[in-house]
Amino acid sequence: MRRCRPAPTLAAMKIRPFHAPGIEHGRARSVLLVDNASVLPGLSRLIAGEAPRLRLAGATECAVQALGIAAAERPDVIVADVFRPGRDGYAALAQLLLAGRPVVVLTCSDDEETRALALGAGAFSLVSKLAPAGELLAAIDAAGF
C-alpha cells in the first residue's frame, strides 16, 4: 500500500474554512477534495468562493487519508481525481465509495471509455478538468442532494 504524505492543512493552503449555514436546506454543502497537490489550492479556492452555499470539508492527495477525513467530516460530496499516473484509479474510487458519499470524478481523461468505466464503478458523475468551473459546481450540486 502506498504511504501518504501528511495532508496540507487549510491554513497552509491559505484557505479559511467556512462554517456558516448555507442557503439551501439550511446548511452549506460540504465538499472533500482528493487530487494532486498542485491542483488542490485552486480547487479549494473554487469551493471557498462559493460560500455560504459550499464549504470545504478537507483536501488531500491520498485516498486513504480521504477516507479518514470523510469519516470525521461526513462531507456531502467527494470530488476526486482517481485516474492519476501510477495509481489504480478504480481501486481508489472503490475506496472512496466506502465512505458512503457520492463521488464526482474530476479527470483529464474525459473519453467515453473512462466515463463509462467510472460511472459503471459507482461514480456519481465525471467532469473533465478542461471543462468550465461551472460544470464541476453543477455536478457538486447534483450530487449533494
Secondary structure as UniProt FT lines:
FT   TURN            10..14
FT   TURN            25..26
FT   STRAND          29..34
FT   TURN            37..39
FT   HELIX           40..48
FT   TURN            49..53
FT   STRAND          54..60
FT   HELIX           63..73
FT   STRAND          77..80
FT   TURN            85..86
FT   HELIX           89..97
FT   TURN            98..99
FT   STRAND          103..107
FT   HELIX           112..120
FT   TURN            121..122
FT   STRAND          125..128
FT   TURN            129..130
FT   HELIX           133..144
//
